[in-house]
Amino acid sequence: MVYTPLGSDIELNGKLLPSSKYQVSWYDPRSGKTARTGIIEKKSQLKFTAPSRGPGFDWILILDEIK
């Protein structure tokens, strides 16, 4: 999980992730709802864009391993 307080883009070093595939979801702490956005394959650099951005638009990126 990665928290972004302003909905900023999130960049991760994929080399540090153990699995080759992940289910990507975004959790909205304001509403308590989680939205799945798809499955990705690991790359050396991963970039994620939150559903919205700006003051008051915090999000939590969730990556669940697919085995």
C-alpha positions as YAML, in Angstrom:
chain: A
units: angstrom
residues:
- id: 1
  name: MET
  ca: [0.00, 0.00, 0.00]
- id: 2
  name: VAL
  ca: [1.12, 3.53, -0.78]
- id: 3
  name: TYR
  ca: [-0.59, 6.66, 0.54]
- id: 4
  name: THR
  ca: [-0.76, 9.92, -1.40]
- id: 5
  name: PRO
  ca: [-2.22, 12.85, 0.58]
- id: 6
  name: LEU
  ca: [-2.89, 14.99, -2.53]
- id: 7
  name: GLY
  ca: [-3.61, 12.36, -5.19]
- id: 8
  name: SER
  ca: [-0.13, 12.80, -6.68]
- id: 9
  name: ASP
  ca: [1.31, 10.29, -9.14]
- id: 10
  name: ILE
  ca: [3.08, 7.37, -7.50]
- id: 11
  name: GLU
  ca: [6.28, 5.91, -8.97]
- id: 12
  name: LEU
  ca: [7.65, 2.59, -7.71]
- id: 13
  name: ASN
  ca: [10.83, 0.66, -8.38]
- id: 14
  name: GLY
  ca: [9.39, -2.59, -9.76]
- id: 15
  name: LYS
  ca: [12.68, -4.40, -9.15]
- id: 16
  name: LEU
  ca: [11.84, -4.37, -5.43]
- id: 17
  name: LEU
  ca: [8.48, -6.11, -5.87]
- id: 18
  name: PRO
  ca: [8.51, -9.91, -5.44]
- id: 19
  name: SER
  ca: [5.66, -10.99, -7.76]
- id: 20
  name: SER
  ca: [5.38, -10.69, -11.55]
- id: 21
  name: LYS
  ca: [1.66, -9.67, -11.59]
- id: 22
  name: TYR
  ca: [-0.49, -7.46, -9.37]
- id: 23
  name: GLN
  ca: [-4.14, -6.52, -9.00]
- id: 24
  name: VAL
  ca: [-4.26, -2.71, -8.74]
- id: 25
  name: SER
  ca: [-6.89, -0.98, -6.61]
- id: 26
  name: TRP
  ca: [-7.43, 2.49, -5.21]
- id: 27
  name: TYR
  ca: [-8.92, 3.01, -1.76]
- id: 28
  name: ASP
  ca: [-10.76, 6.26, -1.10]
- id: 29
  name: PRO
  ca: [-10.44, 7.05, 2.64]
- id: 30
  name: ARG
  ca: [-13.12, 9.73, 2.32]
- id: 31
  name: SER
  ca: [-15.85, 7.31, 1.22]
- id: 32
  name: GLY
  ca: [-14.40, 4.01, 2.47]
- id: 33
  name: LYS
  ca: [-14.76, 2.49, -1.01]
- id: 34
  name: THR
  ca: [-12.20, 0.51, -3.00]
- id: 35
  name: ALA
  ca: [-12.13, 0.42, -6.80]
- id: 36
  name: ARG
  ca: [-10.19, -2.21, -8.74]
- id: 37
  name: THR
  ca: [-8.52, -0.74, -11.80]
- id: 38
  name: GLY
  ca: [-6.86, -3.74, -13.41]
- id: 39
  name: ILE
  ca: [-4.00, -6.19, -13.46]
- id: 40
  name: ILE
  ca: [-0.45, -5.15, -14.27]
- id: 41
  name: GLU
  ca: [2.75, -7.01, -15.04]
- id: 42
  name: LYS
  ca: [5.87, -5.96, -13.18]
- id: 43
  name: LYS
  ca: [8.27, -3.63, -15.00]
- id: 44
  name: SER
  ca: [11.46, -2.01, -13.74]
- id: 45
  name: GLN
  ca: [9.60, 1.29, -13.17]
- id: 46
  name: LEU
  ca: [5.89, 1.53, -12.40]
- id: 47
  name: LYS
  ca: [3.82, 4.73, -12.43]
- id: 48
  name: PHE
  ca: [0.29, 5.04, -11.05]
- id: 49
  name: THR
  ca: [-2.10, 7.98, -11.41]
- id: 50
  name: ALA
  ca: [-4.69, 8.49, -8.67]
- id: 51
  name: PRO
  ca: [-8.34, 8.88, -9.72]
- id: 52
  name: SER
  ca: [-8.31, 12.56, -8.62]
- id: 53
  name: ARG
  ca: [-5.80, 15.02, -7.22]
- id: 54
  name: GLY
  ca: [-5.52, 18.16, -5.16]
- id: 55
  name: PRO
  ca: [-6.18, 19.26, -1.59]
- id: 56
  name: GLY
  ca: [-8.71, 16.95, 0.04]
- id: 57
  name: PHE
  ca: [-8.19, 14.14, -2.50]
- id: 58
  name: ASP
  ca: [-6.06, 11.62, -0.65]
- id: 59
  name: TRP
  ca: [-5.83, 8.02, -1.95]
- id: 60
  name: ILE
  ca: [-4.26, 4.70, -1.05]
- id: 61
  name: LEU
  ca: [-2.79, 2.58, -3.84]
- id: 62
  name: ILE
  ca: [-3.16, -1.15, -3.17]
- id: 63
  name: LEU
  ca: [-1.13, -3.78, -5.03]
- id: 64
  name: ASP
  ca: [-2.22, -7.37, -4.41]
- id: 65
  name: GLU
  ca: [0.07, -10.15, -5.62]
- id: 66
  name: ILE
  ca: [-1.34, -12.54, -8.20]
- id: 67
  name: LYS
  ca: [0.30, -15.94, -7.91]
...
